[in-house]
Amino acid sequence: MDQLTLAFPFLLTLHLLVSGVVATTSFTLVNKCDYTVWPGILSNAGIATLPTTGFVLQTGESKTVTAPTSWGGRFWGRTLCTQDSAGKFSCLSGDCGSGKLECAGNAATPPATLAEFTLDGAGGLDFFDVSLVDGYNVPMLVAPQGGSGDNCTSTGCVGDLNGACPSELRVTSVDGKQSVACKSACEAFGSPQYCCSGAYGSPTTCKPSPYSQIFKNACPRAYSYAYDDKTSTFTCASAAAYTITFCPSPSSNPRYFLLFTLTVKKGSFVFTAKYERCGNWDSRIFCSDLFFHFTLQQLFTSITTK
């Protein structure tokens, strides 16, 4: 009996190998935006492509994609996609340039919010993050289902940064009336100090810029520039699944709350600004720090020059 008990794990492993059963991790992508999102998927170099690399999610829809537990790659959302008379598919933000619904090995064209994964990495851990290094286009939340570890927790960027995007980083709709994405400073200017390249290609020489700090203040758990590892990389042991939500709803947000109307007066000059809501970890920082440093800085400059 003891010998049989000891032999059981070996026999089970042998059975799985012979039968071709491969352990997998599932990713469920959920669209809670009030607009259509076309997710794109790219496997890392040398990693097998998943069965799908692009599809459509209408508002309220979800789709589950399975990957081998050794998989690595990224997910993102494409928006404002159309197909022309010749059948060419393209998107105003997050386009992968394939000309089709499937991205077929092509990466997202910046700016795009990215969810990045390395499964079964160092120490057998899953590593994941949400990155704004290539800019921002849609709110995103990554939530592990199961798994363990002190750093096995949700991450993302749930605030709408398009409205707060500086004009020099802004990507607008065709008519120029709507901000649909926000470039990184690297994408906008191409300077080595923003791209962490050349003489700035190390953690000691490449530091946060005023532009990356706008992203970091709004979304403190997301990567804001290339060497923003310390507060932006998360790990899980034995996580069986991940949920990636575009435009997470207030109900999934424990710190969601209504904000305030602020009125500042100086003589005959009156400035009123209103924020209606913020979300998750972004809430207090997005609503106070970003609001104060980005909006009120311009406000007080206007007041003092009048």
N, C-alpha and C positions, 0 to 999 in steps of 0.2 A: 504493500500500500504506500509506504514512504517513497519507494523508488518510483512508483507511478506518479505520485504527487510532484516529485522533483522533476520528472521528465515532462510533465504537462506543459510548462512554458515553452520548452524547446519544441515540442510537437506542435503547439499552436503557432509558433513563429514559422516553423517549416511549412505548415499548412497554408499560412498566409502568403508565403513566398511562392509556393507551388501554384496556388490558385490565382495569383496575380493581383490580389487585393492590395491596394495602396492607400495609406492613410491620407486624408485630405482635410483641408481647412476651408470653411465656407465664408463667403463674403456676401452679405445682403445689402444691396444698395436701395435706398428709399428716397423718393422725391416728395418732400413736403413743401416745395416752393409753389407759389401760385402761378408758375409758368413751367413749360416743358424743359426738361434737362436731358441731354444725350450723353450718358457716361462714356468715357474712353478708358481703355486699359492698355498698359504697356508692360511687358515683362522685362526684367533686367537683362543685360547682355549675357548670353550663354544659358539663359533660363528658357525653358519651353514656353511657347505661346499658349495662353488659355483658350478654351473652345470658342469664346467670343472676345472680341477686342473693341466692341462698340455696339450700343443699342439705344433705344429711346425709352424714356420714362415720362409718362404724362403725370400731371399732378395727382398725388395719392398712390401712385403705382410703386411696386418694388420688384426686384429681381435678384435671385441668388446665384452666385457663380462659385464653383468649387475649384480649388487649386491644390496641388501636391503640397505636403507640409514643408517641403524644401524650397517652395516658390519665393521669388522676390520680384517686386515691381511696384507700379503706381496706378492709382485711379484718379480721375478728375471729371468734372462736369463741363460739357459744351452747351452753349446757350445761343439762342437766336439763329438756329440752323435752317437752311433752305436748300432746295434742289432746283437747279436751273433747267431750262428747256432741253439741254443736252444730257441731263441726268447727273450732272456734277453736284455733289453734296459738299456744303461748306457751312461754317459757323462763324459768327461774329466774335465770339470769345471761346477759347479753348480748342480751336480747330486743330486737327492733326494732319491736315494736308493730304489725306489719302484720296479725297474726292468721293469717298463712299461712307456709308454708315459705320462700317468696320474700319478701325484705325490701322490694322494689319501691320503692326510693327513700327508705326510712326508715333512720335512723341507729341505732346500738346505744344502748340505755339503759345509762348507767353503773351500776356499774363494769364495764369491759371492757378487756382488753388489745388494743391496736390495732396493726396493721401498716399504715403510711401510705406512699404512693408518689406522686411526681410524675415522670412519664417525660418525657424530652426537654425538661428544664427549661433553666435558664440555662446557657449554654455547651454546650448539647446533652447535658448530663449527666442521668442518672437520679438523683433524690434519694429517699431512703427512710429510715425510722426505725421503731422499735417504741416506742409511747407508753403510759405509765402515768398520763398527765395525767387521764384519765377513770377511773382506778382499774385494778384487776387482777382477772382471773378465771381465765385459763389460762396455763400456760407456753407461750412461743412463740419460735421461732428463724426468722429470715429469712436466707437464704443466696443470694447472687447466683451464677448459673451463667455463666461466661464474664465478659466485661467487663474493664475495666482501670482503673488508678488506685490511688494510695496509700491512698485511703479507700474502696476497693471491697472490702468485707469483710463477714462475717456480723455480725449484731447480734440482740439479743433479750433476753428475760428467761426463763431456763430454770429458775430456782429456784421452789419452791412457796411463794408468799408468803401463801397463804390461812391456813396454819397459824400463821404468825408475825404475822398481822394484829392490830393493837391492837383491843380489844373495841369501842371507839367507832366504828371504821371497818368492822367486820365485817358481812358479809351471810351469814345462816345458812340452812340448809335449812328446810323447812316444820316439821319437828319440833324445830328449834333445836339439833340435836346436831352439825351439820357446818358448818364455814365454807366457803362456796362462792364467795365473792368478797370483795374488799377495796376499799372506797371510797377515793377521794382525799379529802383534807381539804376541798377545795372542795365536793365533792358532799355530804360529811357535815355541814359547818357553814355553808357559803354565805358565809363572810366574805371581804371584798375582798382581804385580805392573803393568803388561801389561793387565791383565784380569779384573782389578778393583774388585778383590775378597779378602776374608779374611780381613786382616788388612787394605787393600786398597779399601774396599768396600763402600766408600762414596765419594762425590764430594770434600771434604776437603783433603782426603788422596790420591785419584787417580788423577793424573795430566797427561797432555799430555806427551808422550814419544817422543824421536827423531824419532821413526818409525811412530807414529800416526801423527806427525807434517809433515812428507813427504806427507801423504794423505791430510792433512788439507791445506798445501800450494798449492797443486795441485788443490784441489776441496774445496774451502772455505765454500761452502754452504752445504756440505755433512757431516754427522756424521763421525768423525775420531776415536773416542773412546767413551766409555759408557756414560760419563757425558758431552758430547759435545752438550748440549741442546740449549744453548743461541743463537747460530748462525745457527742452523741446523734444527729447527722445524718450520714448516709453517702451517698456518691456513687459512681456507676459510669459509665464511658464504654462505650457499645456493648454493654451487657449484653443478652443475648438471652433470658434466662429467670431466674426467681427461684423458689426453693423455700421455702414457708412451712410449718413443721412445728409442730404442736401436741404438747406434751410430748416434746421431743427426747430420744432415747435416749442412754444412757451411751456407746454406741459412736461417736456423732457428736461426742463431747466429749473433746478432748485432755487436759483437766485434771480429768477426773472421778476422784474417789478416795474411799475410805472415811474416815470421820472417827473421832471419839474419844468416850470416856465421861469426863466430868469430874465429880469428886467434891470437894466443899468441906466441911470440917468446922470447927465452932467449938463447943467443949464438946460438949454432947449433940445439937447441931443438925447434921444432915447433909443436904446437897442434892446430888442426882445428876441430871445432864442428859446426854442422849445425842442426837447427830446422826449419822445413818447415812451420808448422802452429800450431795454438792452437785455443781454442774456448771458447766462452761465458765468464762467470765470471772467468773461470779457466785461461783465456788467459794470462793476464799480470803476474799473480802470478806464474802460471805454467812455463811460459817462462822465467821469470826473477828470481823469488825467488827459485823455485825448481831447475832450471837450474844452478843458481849460487851456492847455498848451497850444492847441491848434486854432480853435475858434476865438477864445477870449484874447489871445495874443493879438490877433488881428483887430479885435474890438477896441482894446485899449490903445493900440497904435492909432486907430481912427480917431478916438476921443482926444488924445493928446496932440494930434496934429490939427485939430479944428480950432 
